[in-house]
Amino acid sequence: LLSQVMTNVPAREVPTSLATALYPKLLIYLRDAPEHPQLAFLAARCVEVILSLGDGIVERSELGELLQTSIDIGSLYHVALYRQADICIRKMKAETVR
């Protein structure tokens, strides 16, 4: 439900305080991708929105590693996780280029 809300609400309307509070929990779900790929997929959808909010919330190196692991897991077991993690990594790279 949370991932649907976050992806359907414009990023500018997501309070930074909410994103800051959720981010550590989302990382836990991404870490658990091997055991729970569906939850990791939903977490990655939320992370995509948080990435749109700009810097200050995301610790990029840890997130990048977790998203890469999610791509690996997704390529084996969960194509939606693979695609969503790839979207997040591309978004991170695009933000870095700016």
VOMI-134234 format. One record per residue: residue in three letters; z, x, y of N, C-alpha, C, CB in turn. Coordinates in pm, whole numbers, plus 50000, padded with zeros to 5 digits. Glycine has a CB too. Example, Ala and Ser with C-alpha at 12.3 -4.5 7.8 and 13.67 -1.06 7.14 Angstrom:
REM residues 2
 nufi   n_Z   n_X   n_Y  ca_Z  ca_X  ca_Y   c_Z   c_X   c_Y  cb_Z  cb_X  cb_Y
  ALA 50780 51319 49431 50780 51230 49550 50780 51320 49670 50905 51131 49553
  SER 50708 51285 49775 50714 51367 49894 50787 51290 50003 50572 51408 49940
This chain:
REM residues 98
 nufi   n_Z   n_X   n_Y  ca_Z  ca_X  ca_Y   c_Z   c_X   c_Y  cb_Z  cb_X  cb_Y
  LEU 50000 50083 49880 50000 50000 50000 50000 50087 50125 50121 49906 50000
  LEU 50085 50191 50126 50093 50278 50243 49960 50346 50271 50201 50382 50223
  SER 49892 50392 50167 49765 50459 50191 49662 50362 50248 49712 50520 50060
  GLN 49665 50236 50207 49573 50138 50263 49603 50112 50410 49579 50007 50185
  VAL 49731 50101 50442 49769 50080 50582 49725 50198 50666 49921 50058 50595
  MET 49757 50318 50620 49725 50437 50700 49575 50457 50716 49786 50561 50636
  THR 49496 50423 50615 49352 50443 50627 49284 50331 50705 49290 50454 50490
  ASN 49350 50217 50722 49291 50106 50795 49339 50095 50940 49321 49979 50724
  VAL 49438 50174 50975 49488 50177 51112 49428 50301 51179 49646 50179 51117
  PRO 49374 50288 51300 49321 50407 51367 49428 50516 51377 49269 50371 51507
  ALA 49388 50640 51353 49483 50753 51352 49565 50759 51480 49408 50886 51332
  ARG 49505 50728 51591 49578 50736 51719 49693 50635 51726 49483 50713 51835
  GLU 49692 50534 51638 49798 50434 51636 49908 50464 51535 49738 50298 51607
  VAL 49891 50570 51457 49994 50611 51362 50096 50695 51438 49933 50691 51239
  PRO 50220 50653 51445 50320 50730 51519 50339 50868 51457 50454 50654 51522
  THR 50345 50968 51542 50366 51105 51495 50497 51115 51418 50366 51203 51612
  SER 50597 51042 51461 50726 51046 51391 50712 50997 51247 50830 50962 51465
  LEU 50630 50895 51225 50606 50845 51090 50534 50951 51007 50525 50715 51094
  ALA 50430 51010 51064 50355 51112 50992 50443 51232 50958 50235 51158 51075
  THR 50527 51272 51052 50617 51386 51030 50717 51355 50919 50692 51422 51160
  ALA 50766 51234 50915 50862 51195 50811 50796 51184 50673 50927 51062 50848
  LEU 50673 51136 50670 50603 51115 50543 50546 51244 50483 50493 51017 50561
  TYR 50507 51336 50568 50434 51454 50521 50504 51528 50407 50414 51548 50636
  PRO 50634 51559 50415 50699 51630 50303 50694 51551 50172 50844 51661 50338
  LYS 50704 51420 50181 50697 51336 50061 50557 51339 50001 50738 51192 50094
  LEU 50457 51339 50087 50319 51344 50039 50292 51475 49966 50221 51328 50155
  LEU 50350 51584 50015 50333 51713 49947 50392 51709 49806 50400 51825 50029
  ILE 50501 51638 49789 50562 51624 49656 50463 51556 49561 50694 51543 49663
  TYR 50398 51451 49608 50301 51381 49523 50181 51470 49493 50255 51252 49591
  LEU 50138 51550 49589 50027 51642 49563 50068 51749 49462 49980 51707 49694
  ARG 50191 51798 49471 50240 51896 49373 50241 51838 49232 50382 51944 49411
  ASP 50264 51708 49222 50272 51642 49092 50136 51594 49042 50367 51525 49099
  ALA 50028 51639 49103 49894 51595 49065 49865 51610 48915 49792 51672 49143
  PRO 49908 51719 48851 49877 51729 48707 49939 51615 48624 49926 51863 48654
  GLU 50058 51571 48663 50125 51465 48588 50088 51324 48637 50274 51484 48595
  HIS 50060 51313 48767 50035 51180 48827 49916 51187 48923 50163 51129 48901
  PRO 49794 51200 48871 49679 51215 48960 49653 51094 49051 49557 51240 48878
  GLN 49688 50974 49006 49667 50856 49091 49756 50861 49214 49694 50726 49011
  LEU 49882 50901 49197 49972 50912 49312 49926 51025 49405 50116 50938 49265
  ALA 49875 51132 49348 49822 51241 49431 49702 51193 49511 49783 51362 49343
  PHE 49618 51111 49451 49503 51055 49522 49549 50971 49642 49418 50968 49428
  LEU 49648 50885 49620 49700 50802 49730 49763 50888 49839 49803 50700 49677
  ALA 49833 50994 49798 49891 51086 49896 49783 51156 49976 49980 51189 49826
  ALA 49676 51195 49910 49566 51263 49979 49500 51171 50081 49463 51313 49879
  ARG 49493 51043 50051 49438 50948 50149 49524 50946 50275 49429 50805 50088
  CYS 49656 50950 50257 49746 50953 50372 49735 51086 50446 49891 50930 50327
  VAL 49721 51194 50372 49707 51327 50434 49583 51332 50521 49701 51438 50325
  GLU 49476 51268 50479 49355 51266 50560 49384 51208 50699 49244 51183 50491
  VAL 49461 51102 50704 49497 51041 50833 49584 51137 50913 49571 50905 50811
  ILE 49680 51199 50849 49770 51291 50919 49691 51409 50975 49881 51342 50824
  LEU 49591 51454 50903 49507 51564 50955 49437 51523 51084 49404 51606 50850
  SER 49408 51395 51098 49341 51346 51219 49433 51347 51341 49290 51206 51196
  LEU 49564 51356 51317 49659 51353 51428 49668 51487 51501 49797 51313 51377
  GLY 49617 51592 51440 49620 51722 51505 49727 51813 51449 49641 51706 51652
  ASP 49739 51928 51511 49832 52030 51463 49977 51993 51489 49802 52164 51527
  GLY 50065 52068 51425 50206 52050 51446 50276 51980 51331 50228 51973 51571
  ILE 50202 51903 51254 50262 51832 51141 50234 51906 51010 50208 51687 51134
  VAL 50112 51954 50997 50064 52010 50872 50084 52160 50866 49917 51976 50852
  GLU 50138 52208 50754 50143 52351 50726 50020 52380 50640 50279 52394 50653
  ARG 49918 52437 50702 49785 52443 50643 49773 52525 50516 49692 52496 50742
  SER 49842 52637 50505 49822 52719 50386 49876 52649 50261 49891 52856 50403
  GLU 49996 52592 50270 50051 52520 50155 49967 52399 50121 50196 52478 50181
  LEU 49928 52323 50222 49846 52205 50199 49713 52243 50136 49823 52128 50330
  GLY 49652 52350 50184 49524 52395 50129 49535 52427 49981 49473 52516 50205
  GLU 49643 52494 49943 49663 52527 49801 49681 52401 49717 49786 52619 49785
  LEU 49760 52307 49767 49783 52183 49693 49655 52100 49681 49893 52101 49760
  LEU 49576 52099 49787 49450 52024 49782 49352 52090 49685 49387 52014 49921
  GLN 49351 52223 49680 49264 52292 49585 49306 52260 49442 49265 52444 49610
  THR 49436 52259 49417 49485 52221 49285 49445 52077 49253 49638 52236 49276
  SER 49452 51990 49354 49412 51851 49335 49263 51840 49302 49444 51768 49459
  ILE 49183 51924 49363 49039 51925 49329 49021 51967 49184 48961 52022 49424
  ASP 49094 52069 49143 49083 52115 49004 49124 52006 48906 49168 52240 48983
  ILE 49238 51943 48933 49287 51835 48846 49190 51717 48850 49428 51789 48889
  GLY 49145 51684 48969 49053 51572 48984 48922 51593 48911 49026 51548 49128
  SER 48874 51717 48912 48746 51743 48843 48758 51721 48692 48698 51886 48871
  LEU 48879 51734 48641 48901 51714 48497 48939 51571 48461 49009 51807 48449
  TYR 49019 51505 48547 49080 51380 48507 49064 51261 48603 49222 51403 48486
  HIS 49030 51287 48728 49039 51177 48825 48939 51203 48939 49185 51162 48882
  VAL 48822 51147 48928 48715 51177 49023 48751 51135 49166 48586 51107 48981
  ALA 48827 51027 49182 48865 50984 49317 48958 51088 49382 48935 50846 49313
  LEU 49047 51147 49305 49133 51253 49356 49048 51373 49397 49239 51295 49251
  TYR 48953 51408 49314 48862 51519 49345 48793 51495 49480 48756 51535 49233
  ARG 48737 51378 49496 48663 51347 49619 48754 51345 49741 48592 51212 49605
  GLN 48872 51284 49727 48962 51273 49842 49017 51409 49883 49077 51178 49810
  ALA 49053 51491 49787 49102 51625 49818 48992 51707 49886 49152 51696 49691
  ASP 48869 51690 49840 48757 51759 49903 48738 51714 50047 48628 51735 49822
  ILE 48751 51585 50073 48741 51534 50210 48847 51599 50298 48757 51379 50212
  CYS 48969 51608 50247 49078 51667 50325 49052 51815 50354 49212 51652 50250
  ILE 49005 51889 50254 48976 52031 50276 48864 52048 50379 48937 52100 50142
  ARG 48762 51966 50369 48654 51973 50469 48705 51943 50609 48540 51875 50432
  LYS 48795 51845 50618 48853 51810 50748 48936 51926 50802 48940 51682 50737
  MET 49012 51991 50715 49091 52107 50758 49000 52219 50808 49179 52158 50642
  LYS 48892 52244 50736 48799 52350 50776 48732 52316 50909 48692 52372 50668
  ALA 48697 52190 50929 48633 52147 51053 48730 52164 51170 48586 52000 51043
  GLU 48857 52134 51148 48959 52151 51254 48977 52297 51289 49094 52090 51211
  THR 48969 52385 51189 48987 52528 51211 48872 52585 51293 48997 52601 51077
  VAL 48752 52533 51274 48633 52581 51345 48640 52546 51493 48506 52522 51283
  ARG 48700 52434 51525 48704 52389 51665 48781 52480 51752 48761 52254 51674
